[in-house]
Amino acid sequence: MVKKGYAAYRIAADVDSVETGSINPGPTNSASPRRSRAKAISQRPSPFLLVVGGLTVGWALLATYAGQASVGRESHLMRGQIVQAMREITDTSAAVLPRDESSVVSRILEINRGDTLASLLRNAGASPTRTREVVAALRDRIDLRALQPGQKIHVELDRTTQTTKLVKVAVPVAPGHAIVVRSTKSGAFDAKEVVRPLKSEMVRAGGTIGDSLFDSALKAGIPQPIIAKMIKLFSYSVDFEHDIRPGDSFHVFFQRAVAPDGKTAKFGPLLYAAITLGSQTHRYYRFQASPRAPASYYTGSGRSIRTALLRTPIDGARITSGFGMRKDPLGPGLEFHEGVDFAAPMGTPIMAAGDGVVVRVGWVRGYGKYIEIRHNSVYSTAYAHLSRYAKGLHDGERVRQGEVIGYVGSTGRSTGPHLDYEVHVNGKQVNPLTVRLPSRKVLAGSERRRFEQMVAQVGREMTASEAMAKAKAPDKTATTLAETTN
């Protein structure tokens, strides 16, 4: 029994030697090697050693007891206890060992210019066969040629084997709406339409103007699509170069659609916007006068803000040269400037100042790339020094007020990126900033009554929203309010 017990010890010691990387030559008079080894083990516990050592000692004990005990009830009971103890050691040790995490990897792929869905999936590691199958399954549901740069595709890849296996592809086609392709048990792909319900929320936000209206709106938490609508709305009656001063304020009230995960899926219409310039506040409400007419914006008195022409057909620009006599920027003398120059970054969108028909698109000496629009028998507008035109724009095309027709450039006789904007009245250039424009529509009768009811409703909703926001954060002022209400 002593010899077998010593043999069991030697087996465990040899295993220890393999684990620590040394060979045990056997017992010696010095105990220091064994103590060093024990110290190393105590400082660096190994799950593998627990398992192997436990199993080795257990089987050695089993052999020892089996050799001494006679075959009978007691011997079977003893072996059963030892086996049970060994199972407990194995189970405990297995819990210590790390487990493999899921092999399915989720990735978000972004389409760049020149990409196709097939090239995107292949670059992600999908096999040619699986890529073809996914593309074939999607082709029956959506036009893959319509995928745009910047669009994001969600994929799941299984990497249990040496090769990457594509198991899922989700292609968004609209907010809360996607086409999802999954791998079935048979290995084939099945495409399904997935629509997530969106919740509508009302949002009120506002702030004080600092260096610029755009930057101040961003700081107030207003999303860029709403900022663009707000600036376009104010451009009908506000001269951004001269009217706005630091300390003026603005407010907006709009809808947004929220997905189940809490992320904003899309922004709805801008229902209300106001800007305070000094002591005067301009308020604008969105209203649809009749079912067949498009929604438009009106002042609190029911007067349409739409004029025949926009005085500023470009967002966020500054005036660098006005109408009239000026020093020739490219020569030594003076010249009469027949328009207004708006400086803006290269590529900034330019809008049609009013509804009308395009009568000229092309190069004009001195003006560079040029567009002219006839609005009626009296008024027309011209846009010069463009970098490019809107896609497909041509002579004879009908355009709507606010529609993008081209982009800021520096073509022709120019010193830098800007828009030269002209207004022609009966064929003669006039000052775009001071020209008198036709009177605007005023609501009356039943339209006026419905408008007043809508204004009152918007007022109640904004008051409720502000009260809720103040209750949540009493230290916040109305000018920094950016809270939501369901």
Salt bridges, closest charged atoms under 4 A:
ASP14 OD1 - ARG10 NH2 3.83
ASP16 OD2 - ARG37 NE 3.48
GLU110 OE1 - LYS152 NZ 3.74
ASP143 OD1 - ARG145 NE 3.19
GLU156 OE2 - LYS168 NZ 3.86
GLU193 OE2 - HIS177 NE2 2.53
GLU201 OE2 - LYS199 NZ 3.79
GLU201 OE1 - ARG256 NH2 3.08
ASP239 OD2 - HIS242 ND1 2.99
ASP261 OD2 - ARG196 NH1 3.83
ASP328 OD2 - ARG413 NH2 2.87
GLU335 OE2 - ARG326 NH2 2.69
GLU335 OE1 - ARG413 NH1 3.96
ASP341 OD2 - ARG326 NH1 3.08
ASP341 OD1 - HIS337 NE2 3.20
ASP341 OD1 - HIS418 NE2 3.79
ASP355 OD2 - ARG306 NH2 3.44
ASP355 OD2 - ARG400 NH1 3.80
GLU397 OE1 - HIS394 NE2 3.86
ASP420 OD1 - HIS337 NE2 3.63
GLU422 OE1 - HIS424 NE2 2.92
GLU447 OE1 - LYS441 NZ 3.83
GLU452 OE2 - ARG448 NE 3.18
GLU466 OE1 - ARG204 NH1 3.99
GLU466 OE2 - LYS470 NZ 3.47
GLU483 OE2 - LYS476 NZ 3.58
